Amino acid sequence: MNQSTDHLSFENTEIAFRHSSNSDLKRAYWLFRVININFLVKIGPPMTNFAIKIGLPIKGLIKATIFKHFCGGETIRECENTIRSLHNGGVGTILDYSIEGEDDEQVFDNTCKEIIRTIKRAAKDKSIPITVFKITGIGRFSLLEKLDANITLAGAEQQEWQKVQDRVLAICEKAHSSGIPVMIDAEESWIQKTIDQLALAMMQRFNKEKAIVYNTYQLYRHDKLQSLKDDHAVAVKDGFILGVKLVRGAYMEKERKRAEEKGYPSPIQPDKQSADKDYDASLGYCTDHIKQIAIVAGSHNEESCRLLAELLDKKGIDHKNSHVYFSQLLGMSDNLSFNLANANYNVAKYVPYGPIKAVLPYLFRRAQENTAIAGQMSRELSLIVKEVKRRKSEVGSQK
Ligand SMILES: Cc1cc2nc3c(=O)[nH]c(=O)nc-3n(C[C@H](O)[C@H](O)[C@H](O)COP(=O)(O)OP(=O)(O)OC[C@H]3O[C@@H](n4cnc5c(N)ncnc54)[C@H](O)[C@@H]3O)c2cc1C
């Protein structure tokens, strides 16, 4: 039986940070203080890359600070403490092997094997309900770019493309035989058509009885609400469950810049409200068709999370329906994740892991997202400050 959403509060920092010790909070406080300084976040990435390139021993510092906050570890084994800690708070883990921007066939094969290891680990217990991968982790970006632009591939490139498809198939087959859902992340619009086609083909093959493969829809694109509806029509016609991860999208600046430079209309919505409107409309659309669409709502936006919670109640959908998951990133929006889990919703957090150097682009994106906007403290920092104050006053009242 569902509880009413009237009692759903995202302000409860006691629940949000129950898994964090005082020293965890202290570390997070200083980390977000530094990240809040726009100037440092701007110069941080080139300085870090340079320091690593010339062999300065800064990996230890990164591992103890920003990496520790946003990542589970360098290997699945190193993530076990995080997996357990999230599980204790009712939150699942989505192991995200974060290798980006490589272009070596051996690295692609190894990454494919590692993704299959995350599926095997997920199959062991319920603490990892979903898995994920990026196509650019197992295939060359410029190859995907050619395919998207309908450029004919040379002989060797055709073989290379076949290998990418084989890797995708191996991952989805493993997910299917293990009964573990696998999501395919969305990336830049100039490789996304190829990713979408692959994802749809995998869903047609593996989602007949259960949502195993999920594609990602970036609602900051003005055409993606329609793509969602078009794909749903295909699912109805061909009799499979559409797996859908809904996000706003992470590459806005890059998308706009490229469109301007190359002189084509930007695929991005004209403003934030339009992206919000389509995101929320897609939540409405998916919950209207919940038997045939399985959703993972990947968002840190409180209004969208609240809206989805309300839609479930309004439409009589059980909080624990396996077709609905809320999802956030490790180290961010714990107030949403843990309060939603406390209200008995399905919640899982991305837990990125991998060698420090390989996850740097991911870490830089997180730092960028958390800089101060117009001199304001970031949302994360203000929540940490609130919880530190609450703990102090609790100790004070016990004296
Ligand atoms: C679990 C999870 C999985 C994710 N997976 C992916 C993925 O596969 N691919 C991917 O691209 N991203 C992914 N993201 C990142 C996501 O797309 C967003 O960048 C991020 O979550 C911020 O959006 P939000 O919904 O949390 O909230 P908000 O903070 O409300 O929204 C910020 C977002 O709104 C959009 N936006 C901001 N200003 C404008 C504007 N002027 N015009 C149009 N749009 C605007 C941008 O997308 C921006 O990131 C994922 C996020 C999560 C939590």
The ligand as an SDF file (V2000), in Angstrom:
LIG
                    3D

 53 58  0  0  0  0  0  0  0  0999 V2000
   21.3060    8.7380  -12.7560 C   0  0  0  0  0  0  0  0  0  0  0  0
   21.7020    9.7030  -13.8200 C   0  0  0  0  0  0  0  0  0  0  0  0
   22.0630    9.2330  -15.0750 C   0  0  0  0  0  0  0  0  0  0  0  0
   22.4420   10.1440  -16.0800 C   0  0  0  0  0  0  0  0  0  0  0  0
   22.7530    9.6740  -17.3330 N   0  0  0  0  0  0  0  0  0  0  0  0
   22.9950   10.5660  -18.3380 C   0  0  0  0  0  0  0  0  0  0  0  0
   23.1920   10.1190  -19.6700 C   0  0  0  0  0  0  0  0  0  0  0  0
   23.1620    8.9290  -19.9680 O   0  0  0  0  0  0  0  0  0  0  0  0
   23.4220   11.0670  -20.6190 N   0  0  0  0  0  0  0  0  0  0  0  0
   23.4350   12.4220  -20.3420 C   0  0  0  0  0  0  0  0  0  0  0  0
   23.5880   13.2340  -21.2540 O   0  0  0  0  0  0  0  0  0  0  0  0
   23.2580   12.8480  -19.0810 N   0  0  0  0  0  0  0  0  0  0  0  0
   23.0400   11.9660  -18.0720 C   0  0  0  0  0  0  0  0  0  0  0  0
   22.8530   12.4320  -16.8020 N   0  0  0  0  0  0  0  0  0  0  0  0
   23.0730   13.8770  -16.4820 C   0  0  0  0  0  0  0  0  0  0  0  0
   21.7910   14.6560  -16.7110 C   0  0  0  0  0  0  0  0  0  0  0  0
   21.5280   14.6710  -18.0950 O   0  0  0  0  0  0  0  0  0  0  0  0
   21.8450   16.1170  -16.2280 C   0  0  0  0  0  0  0  0  0  0  0  0
   22.9360   16.7740  -16.7650 O   0  0  0  0  0  0  0  0  0  0  0  0
   21.9280   16.2970  -14.7580 C   0  0  0  0  0  0  0  0  0  0  0  0
   21.2860   15.2680  -14.0630 O   0  0  0  0  0  0  0  0  0  0  0  0
   21.2760   17.6340  -14.3840 C   0  0  0  0  0  0  0  0  0  0  0  0
   19.8890   17.6370  -14.6790 O   0  0  0  0  0  0  0  0  0  0  0  0
   18.7740   17.3860  -13.5700 P   0  0  0  0  0  0  0  0  0  0  0  0
   17.5610   16.7520  -14.1630 O   0  0  0  0  0  0  0  0  0  0  0  0
   19.3840   16.6270  -12.4700 O   0  0  0  0  0  0  0  0  0  0  0  0
   18.3420   18.7730  -12.9640 O   0  0  0  0  0  0  0  0  0  0  0  0
   18.3610   20.3140  -13.2110 P   0  0  0  0  0  0  0  0  0  0  0  0
   19.4720   20.8250  -12.3590 O   0  0  0  0  0  0  0  0  0  0  0  0
   16.9970   20.8240  -12.9750 O   0  0  0  0  0  0  0  0  0  0  0  0
   18.6810   20.5780  -14.7210 O   0  0  0  0  0  0  0  0  0  0  0  0
   19.9180   20.9630  -15.2270 C   0  0  0  0  0  0  0  0  0  0  0  0
   19.8710   20.5080  -16.6620 C   0  0  0  0  0  0  0  0  0  0  0  0
   18.8570   21.2260  -17.3770 O   0  0  0  0  0  0  0  0  0  0  0  0
   19.2590   21.4150  -18.7150 C   0  0  0  0  0  0  0  0  0  0  0  0
   19.3470   22.8670  -18.9640 N   0  0  0  0  0  0  0  0  0  0  0  0
   19.9050   23.8120  -18.1630 C   0  0  0  0  0  0  0  0  0  0  0  0
   19.8160   25.0530  -18.7160 N   0  0  0  0  0  0  0  0  0  0  0  0
   19.1920   24.8690  -19.9060 C   0  0  0  0  0  0  0  0  0  0  0  0
   18.8310   25.7600  -20.9570 C   0  0  0  0  0  0  0  0  0  0  0  0
   19.0880   27.0650  -20.8830 N   0  0  0  0  0  0  0  0  0  0  0  0
   18.2150   25.2570  -22.0480 N   0  0  0  0  0  0  0  0  0  0  0  0
   17.9480   23.9080  -22.1340 C   0  0  0  0  0  0  0  0  0  0  0  0
   18.2690   23.0220  -21.1720 N   0  0  0  0  0  0  0  0  0  0  0  0
   18.8760   23.4910  -20.0690 C   0  0  0  0  0  0  0  0  0  0  0  0
   20.6250   20.7660  -18.8550 C   0  0  0  0  0  0  0  0  0  0  0  0
   20.4030   19.4600  -19.3030 O   0  0  0  0  0  0  0  0  0  0  0  0
   21.1580   20.7630  -17.4330 C   0  0  0  0  0  0  0  0  0  0  0  0
   22.1000   19.7340  -17.2150 O   0  0  0  0  0  0  0  0  0  0  0  0
   22.4690   11.5390  -15.7890 C   0  0  0  0  0  0  0  0  0  0  0  0
   22.1100   11.9970  -14.5220 C   0  0  0  0  0  0  0  0  0  0  0  0
   21.7150   11.1090  -13.5470 C   0  0  0  0  0  0  0  0  0  0  0  0
   21.3280   11.6350  -12.2040 C   0  0  0  0  0  0  0  0  0  0  0  0
  1  2  1  0
  2  3  1  0
  2 52  2  0
  3  4  2  0
  4  5  1  0
  4 50  1  0
  5  6  2  0
  6  7  1  0
  6 13  1  0
  7  8  2  0
  7  9  1  0
  9 10  1  0
 10 11  2  0
 10 12  1  0
 12 13  2  0
 13 14  1  0
 14 15  1  0
 14 50  1  0
 15 16  1  0
 16 17  1  0
 16 18  1  0
 18 19  1  0
 18 20  1  0
 20 21  1  0
 20 22  1  0
 22 23  1  0
 23 24  1  0
 24 25  2  0
 24 26  1  0
 24 27  1  0
 27 28  1  0
 28 29  2  0
 28 30  1  0
 28 31  1  0
 31 32  1  0
 32 33  1  0
 33 34  1  0
 33 48  1  0
 34 35  1  0
 35 36  1  0
 35 46  1  0
 36 37  1  0
 36 45  1  0
 37 38  2  0
 38 39  1  0
 39 40  1  0
 39 45  2  0
 40 41  1  0
 40 42  2  0
 42 43  1  0
 43 44  2  0
 44 45  1  0
 46 47  1  0
 46 48  1  0
 48 49  1  0
 50 51  2  0
 51 52  1  0
 52 53  1  0
M  END
$$$$
